[in-house]
């Protein structure tokens, strides 16, 4: 099992998950994070840190989001590792439950 970043992270990039990852499995794209399945140790530390619930276990990914399993595997290799918290990206597609109303 591994964890997968899904579409809820697109344009809504928070990095709290990357900061708690003990194995540096997160990679930073322009408007999304990815999890490298070869690095992820299935510790679950990242899941509660994601305010938009974009991270799922690969075995729990709904069928309509299954393409994200492969997207993470392919894209993680193309982008640098991220281990620190950065200012969140709250783009036009972001539905942040913690945003000020």
C-alpha positions in Angstrom: 0.0 0.0 0.0 1.0 3.6 -0.6 -0.7 6.9 -0.3 -1.8 9.0 -3.2 -2.4 12.8 -3.7 -5.6 13.3 -5.6 -7.3 16.1 -7.5 -8.3 18.1 -4.4 -4.7 19.2 -4.2 -4.7 20.8 -7.6 -4.5 24.5 -7.2 -4.9 24.0 -3.5 -1.4 23.0 -2.5 -0.7 22.8 1.3 2.6 21.5 2.4 1.9 20.4 6.0 1.8 16.8 4.8 5.3 17.0 3.3 6.8 18.5 6.5 5.6 15.4 8.6 6.7 12.8 6.1 9.5 10.8 7.7 10.9 9.5 4.4 10.7 12.5 2.1 8.1 10.9 -0.2 6.5 14.2 -1.3 7.5 16.0 -4.5 6.4 19.5 -5.4 4.8 20.3 -8.7 3.8 23.8 -9.8 0.3 23.6 -8.4 0.1 20.2 -6.7 2.1 17.8 -4.6 2.8 14.1 -5.5 3.7 11.1 -3.4 6.4 8.8 -4.7 5.1 5.2 -4.2 8.6 3.8 -4.1 9.5 6.0 -1.1 6.2 6.1 0.8 6.3 3.7 3.8 2.5 3.8 4.4 2.9 5.5 7.8 -0.3 7.6 7.5 1.4 10.7 9.0 0.4 12.9 6.1 -3.3 12.1 5.9 -4.5 14.1 9.0 -2.3 17.0 8.0 -4.1 17.6 4.7 -6.8 20.2 5.2 -8.6 19.4 1.9 -8.5 15.6 2.3 -6.6 15.1 -0.9 -4.5 12.2 0.3 -5.9 8.7 0.2 -4.5 5.2 0.6 -4.2 3.6 -2.8 -6.6 0.8 -1.8 -9.2 3.5 -0.9 -9.0 5.5 -4.0 -12.5 5.5 -5.7 -12.6 4.2 -9.2 -13.2 7.7 -10.7 -9.9 8.8 -9.2 -7.7 5.7 -9.9 -5.7 7.5 -12.6 -4.2 9.5 -9.7 -2.3 6.4 -8.6 -0.3 6.4 -11.8 -0.1 10.2 -12.0 1.6 10.3 -8.6 4.1 7.6 -9.7 5.0 9.3 -12.9 5.0 12.9 -11.8 6.9 12.4 -8.5 10.0 11.4 -10.5 9.8 14.7 -12.5 9.7 17.1 -9.5 11.9 17.9 -6.6 11.4 16.5 -3.1 9.8 18.9 -0.6 10.3 18.5 3.1 9.4 21.9 4.5 6.2 23.8 5.0 5.6 26.7 2.5 2.9 29.3 2.1 -0.2 27.5 0.8 -1.3 27.9 -2.8 -5.0 28.8 -2.8 -5.7 29.1 -6.4 -9.1 29.4 -8.2 -9.9 25.7 -7.9 -9.1 25.5 -4.2 -11.8 24.6 -1.8 -10.1 25.3 1.5 -12.4 24.5 4.5 -10.2 26.6 6.7 -10.2 29.7 4.6 -11.6 32.8 6.0 -15.1 33.4 4.9 
